[in-house]
Amino acid sequence: MTVPVRADGNARRAGLASFVGTTIEWYDFYIYGTASALVFGKLFFPDVSPAAGVLASFATFWVGFLARPLGGIIFGHFGDRMGRKGTLVTTLLLMGAATFLVGVLPTHTQIGVTAPVLLALLRAVQGIAVGGEWGGAVLMASESAPKGRASLFAMLVQQGSPAGAILSTLVFLAAGTLDDAAFASWGWRVPFLLSGLLVIVGLVIRLKVAESGEFEKVKESGDVVKLPVAEVLRTAWRTVLLGIGASIMGISAAYFTNTFVLSWTTNELHMNRQTMLYVMLAVSVAQFLWQPLAALISERVGEARFMVCSLLANVVVAVPMFLLIRTGVPLLAFVGITLAVVTGSGYYAVLAGFLARAFSSRVRYTGISLSYQLCSTLIGGTTPLVAQSLLTSGGGSIWPVVGFYAVLLLVTTVCVAALARRTDRIHGTEPTLRAPATA
């Protein structure tokens, strides 16, 4: 009778460690996105127009996404061959170090063009770290979960996104109480420097977790793959392609709201910076509260069915969201963003467990990391850049951006449905998109 108790205890520790570690990783990632929208254009690209400066800062933002697949391959390799725990300790240290160094980085005024080059390099290190973090955290939580609760425990990793957004927004709100000169001089650095303290907390928790039980079984059986990325590309490349498509909105939605919308409202719509940070904070709290409930609902109605319904609901609210934000009224902007975030985050809450189920445990770390991180490079990192470009080239019209948003939603929906059918066929399970039988 003691084994289940130990298993439950480790499951709780694994879930907590995955949540805390991923929260810190996303905090680090989000503060860069927030700084890109608010201050990096002025400090690191001062020789261009304000609009071009924002585009340039968003380009360095994208560098992190370019590096994420590399992190997924590197840490996926070691995670599938040597274990999940060690890789997760490494990714946390790597992310914390890069973020802290951004906080002490000289600006363009101090060291010239070397400043944006170093900024881009540190952003790339962030990308490598988060590229290896997400997949490992998902597996540490889901593979340690009680039977039948893998998706619910994987949701804890997805909670790291709104939790990281809440932390980053709170810190920027505190820094934003400074006058513009102080904020531009040193206030923006504080959120990056605080990352060092958060990493220490994360390491203490993460080091206490036992290795994933499913990986231990693979290791004991001698079924460890020598080159996981080659095995994935040989046997599961179709699953990877569908996984990329199924992840599109899970990655890009946050950067529509946390980065593009923040830039759009504070620059083009001239809304108050502090007010919009409060709006973003409230939206992140709403997402954090809704995602656990969404995961529980999905357990009852089926993951894939719930994801498709959530995405279609997000399509319906897309136009109202942008129209409400365009009013420039903070309360209406909050309502608009919340409509999109609540519908979209229902799908996002379930995405991690959904992707993990699609791959064999032998190459699962590499498989889900490739899917999610290649999507982040192709779609997620370009989201604020493309949206800002559409807004600028359209003379300030938001309709091209609305169309872009809707297309991403529809492609995601189609790929989720296709991946669900493929996973059901491979596992020999009942079709998850079919409506429940009625008596």
C-alpha positions, -999 to +999 in steps of 0.1 A: +000+000+000+030+023+003+037+024-035+006+043-045+013+069-017+048+074-030+035+077-066+009+102-056+034+122-037+058+123-066+030+131-089+022+162-068+058+172-066+063+167-104+032+188-111+043+215-088+079+215-102+066+216-138+042+245-129+068+266-110+097+260-134+075+268-165+061+299-148+096+312-143+106+303-179+075+321-193+080+350-169+115+354-185+101+351-220+072+375-214+091+403-198+112+404-230+080+406-251+066+434-228+099+453-230+099+449-268+065+466-270+073+494-245+110+503-245+134+483-266+127+502-298+138+535-282+168+521-263+184+497-288+171+511-322+171+549-316+182+559-351+149+549-368+113+561-366+092+549-336+072+525-358+104+511-374+119+508-339+090+487-327+093+465-358+131+461-351+125+452-315+099+426-325+125+412-349+148+405-320+118+391-302+115+366-331+151+355-327+141+337-296+116+317-316+142+309-343+163+292-316+135+273-299+136+242-323+173+239-317+166+238-279+139+212-285+163+190-305+192+194-281+172+188-249+148+164-265+178+142-274+192+142-239+157+140-224+148+109-244+182+093-238+191+103-203+159+114-186+136+144-181+149+157-148+184+167-156+175+185-188+149+206-169+174+217-144+197+228-172+170+247-191+160+266-160+196+277-153+202+287-189+170+308-191+177+325-158+213+334-168+203+349-202+174+369-187+196+383-159+222+394-185+196+413-205+190+433-173+226+445-172+230+450-210+243+484-221+221+503-246+228+516-281+237+550-266+265+534-245+280+508-269+264+514-303+254+486-326+270+460-303+240+465-280+213+452-303+236+424-314+241+412-278+204+416-272+196+393-301+222+367-289+208+367-253+173+363-268+186+333-288+198+317-256+163+323-241+148+306-271+171+275-267+162+272-230+124+275-234+127+252-265+139+224-242+118+234-212+083+230-224+084+194-237+103+182-206+079+199-182+049+184-200+063+149-198+075+152-162+040+162-151+020+139-174+042+108-171+041+111-133+004+116-132-021+091-117-038+069-143-063+087-164-052+122-152-023+128-176-040+156-194-050+173-162-014+172-149-001+184-182-024+214-179-003+225-149+025+232-174+001+254-194-008+273-162+028+285-163+019+308-193-007+329-175+011+327-142+043+340-159+023+367-176+008+377-143+042+379-126+058+398-155+029+423-157+030+429-119+067+436-120+063+460-150+034+477-133+057+484-103+085+496-126+060+517-146+052+539-116+085+556-123+086+586-145+094+580-182+131+590-178+137+567-148+118+538-165+139+542-197+171+546-177+169+517-152+133+508-143+129+484-173+159+464-160+144+454-127+121+426-141+151+410-158+173+412-127+146+396-105+148+365-126+179+354-107+159+351-075+131+332-092+155+307-107+168+298-072+133+290-061+126+269-091+158+249-087+151+241-051+117+226-061+128+209-093+158+191-077+134+173-053+114+155-080+121+119-090+126+109-126+096+102-148+082+066-142+075+061-179+111+070-189+125+047-162+105+018-178+119+026-212+154+028-198+150-005-179+137-023-210+168-011-230+145+005-256+163+039-255+167+054-290+202+064-300+192+094-321+156+104-312+153+132-338+161+108-366+136+083-353+109+109-350+115+121-386+116+086-399+085+072-381+063+101-371+070+130-395+033+132-403+024+135-366+050+163-363+035+183-392+000+180-377+014+188-343+029+220-357-005+230-372-024+220-340-001+243-319-005+274-340-030+293-319-016+279-286+016+298-293+005+328-313-025+339-293-004+350-263+018+372-286-013+388-302-025+399-267+007+403-246+029+419-273+010+431-304-021+444-287+000+461-260+021+478-287-010+488-308-029+502-279-001+522-263+014+535-296-013+538-323-043+541-300-024+562-274-038+544-244-020+548-211+008+523-206-001+516-170-038+512-178-031+486-204-008+467-181-036+465-156-059+452-184-033+426-194-030+416-157-068+411-154-069+391-186-041+368-174-059+362-141-091+352-160-070+328-181-054+313-150-087+307-133-104+293-164-078+268-176-081+242-148-119+242-152-115+238-190-092+208-184-118+192-162-145+197-187-124+182-215-120+151-194-157+146-195-165+156-231-132+145-248-100+164-254-102+168-292-139+177-292-134+203-265-104+218-283-123+221-316-153+237-300-131+262-281-113+272-313-145+277-332-158+299-304-126+319-307-133+325-344-168+338-335-154+364-310-124+375-331-141+405-348-158+417-316-125+415-298-106+438-322-136+462-324-138+465-286-101+471-283-102+497-311-126+519-290-097+528-268-118+524-237-099+502-212-130+484-199-141+475-234-106+465-243-106+441-213-139+426-224-127+421-259-093+405-250-110+383-223-135+370-248-107+358-270-084+346-242-111+325-224-122+308-256-087+302-268-072+292-235-097+264-232-080+248-262-046+258-249-051+241-215-056+207-231-030+211-259+000+197-239-016+164-230-031+161-265+003+164-281+020+141-257-005+113-264+003+115-301+039+102-297+056+071-283+073+074-249+106+064-266+107+097-285+080+117-269+103+145-256+118+151-290+084+146-308+064+172-289+093+196-287+098+195-325+061+201-331+056+229-306+089+246-311+089+245-350+055+260-348+069+287-325+095+296-351+072+295-381+041+311-366+045+322-329+075+344-332+064+361-364+029+369-350+036+404-336+059+412-365+034+402-391+005+418-373+024+451-368+034+450-405-002+445-416-013+473-394+014+497-407+010+488-444-028+490-440-025+526-429-037+518-394-066+496-404-071+467-381-090+445-406-059+428-422-049+419-387-083+404-380-081+383-411-047+371-402-060+361-367-090+342-381-069+323-406-045+311-379-076+299-359-091+280-388-058+262-397-053+252-361-088+238-359-083+216-390-050+203-378-063+195-343-091+174-359-067+157-382-042+149-355-070+135-332-080+111-360-044+100-366-037+095-329-070+074-325-060+053-355-025+046-342-037+038-307-067+018-319-091+039-298-126+051-304-128+083-325-125+112-300-143+137-323-175+115-325-204+127-303-211+105-273-237+079-278-271+086-264-294+061-248 
